[in-house]
Amino acid sequence: MNPEPEAAAVAGEDAPTGLELLYSQHRAQLLRFLRARTGDAAESEDIVQELWMRLRTQHVGPVANGRAYLFQMANNLVLDRARERARRARRERLWTEAVQLQAPAEGEAAAPGPAPDEELIGQEERRQLAA
């Protein structure tokens, strides 16, 4: 059962478009398709909801094959999420590498001299003594 079209009708929103009706008819098939593509039922539900929101907010012209259009949109959303995960993983890896380059290795002494905060405190004390 798909709650979105009924909720839209109750809320007094515009009448569903042809693609929204097709979505209602093919929602179970879209979920199966997405579960096969993602391997995750929760992510599949999220993508179906995102697909529904895009159908409600985007206005498209006539579509020759609405079912194929819906499945292509769903596949594009899967690909977008995969790309985002890859970008996030790369960003995390680069950040981790940068931190490891700055930190002393295990068993290695830190750089000689006082810590930066101790250096600032020392400078302030010297200024006060000079005054």
N, C-alpha and C positions, 0 to 999 in steps of 0.2 A: 504494500500500500504506500502511496506517495502522498505525504501531507502537504507539499508545497502548493499544487494547484488549488486544492480546497481552501487552504489558508489565504491564498490570493483572492479567491472569490468572496470569502467571508469578509476580508479587509476592504472590499469594495474597489480593488485595484482594477486596472484595465483587463479586458477579456484576454485569455491566453492566445498567443500567436500559434501559427502552425507548428513551429519548432518546439514550442512549449508542450503542445499536445503530443507531438512525436516523442518528446522526452518522457512524458507520462507513460506512454505506451511501451517504451524501450528501457525504462529505468532499471529493471531487473537485469536485462541483458548488458546494459552499460556497467552495472556493478560487477557482474561476472567477468566481463572484459577487463575491467580495472583491477580486480583481484588477481587475475592471471598476469597482468602487466606489472603490478607492484608487489604482489605477494603479501599484502597487508590489508586486512579488512577495514581497519580504522582509516587508513589513508585513502582507500577506495571510497569510503563514505564521504570523506572530506572533499575529494575531487568531484564526486557527483554533486555535492552541495555547491561547490565553486562553479561547476558547469551550469547548474540551475541559476545561480546569481548572474552569470554572464548572459544567459539567455534572456533573463528578465531585464537587464540593463542595456544590452547592446542591440541596436537595430540593424538588421542586415536586410539586404535586398532579397529577391526571389532566389530560392535554392532549388536546384534541379533534383537532388537526391538528399532529402532531409536526414534520413537515417545515417547515410555515409558521412554527412556533415557533422552530426552529433558525435559519431565515433571518432572522427578526425579531431574534433575539438577536445574530446576526452584524451586522446593520445597525445595531443600537443600539451595539455596540462601535465600529463605524466612526464613528458620530456622537459618541460619547464622546471618541474620540481627536481628532477635528476640533475639538471644543470645547476640549479641553486645549491643542491647538496654538494656538488663537486666544487663550486666556488667557495662555499663555506669551509670545506675540508682543506682546500688549498690555502685559504686565508689563515686557518688555524695552524697548519703545518708551518707556514712562513713565520707566523708569530712565535711558535714554539722554538723554531730554529734560531730566531733573533734573540730570544731570551736566553737560550742555551749558550750562545756565543758571548753574551754579556756576563753571565754568571761564571764564577770560578768553578773549575772541575772539582769533583769530590776528592777530598784529601788535599786539595791545593789551597794554599793560604790566599786570603783576599789581598787585594792591592795594598801595598804598604802605605802608611799614613792614616790620619784620622778619617772617620766617616764624614761624609759631606755635612751632616747636621752638626757634628762635633766641631768641624772647621768653622762653621758660621758662628757657633756659640763662642769659640775662642776669639774670633775676630771682634765680636761684640764686646767681650770682656777686655780685650786690649784697648779698644776705643774708650771704654769707660775709665780704665786706669790712666790713659793718657790725658783724659779731660780732668 
